[in-house]
Amino acid sequence: MSKKKSPTLFEDSLAELEALVNQLEQGDISLEESLKSFERGVFLTRTCQQALQEAERKVQILLEKNGTQTLEPFTDE
């Protein structure tokens, strides 16, 4: 039996942001609604950026060995 993971704050925020972008691109909402959507989008973008920065910090901590970072370049093989 496989367990489905529940969406994270990042995934939820990104999905909502994508929906807002689609709504704004269609252009069938009022200026006031567009501004509210834009404001919400800015908030969601900041939320996603913070989540990504936190994930990056965790990765750096996990890769740290003996006080020295052992980062290796990413290769897509």
FENDA-V109193 format. One record per backbone hydrogen bond with DSSP energy under -1.0 kcal/mol. CO is the residue of the C=O (numbers start at 0). NH is the residue of the N-H. If there is no record, write none. Layout:
{{CO/NH} {CO/NH}}
//
This chain:
{{7/11} {8/12} {9/13} {10/14} {11/15} {12/16} {13/17} {14/18} {15/19} {16/20} {17/21} {18/22} {19/23} {20/24} {21/25} {22/26} {29/33} {30/34} {31/35} {32/36} {33/37} {34/38} {35/39} {36/40} {37/41} {38/42} {39/43} {40/44} {41/45} {42/46} {43/47} {44/48} {45/49} {46/50} {47/51} {48/52} {49/53} {50/54} {51/55} {52/56} {53/57} {54/58} {55/59} {56/60} {57/61} {58/62} {62/69} {64/67} {67/64} {74/76}}
//
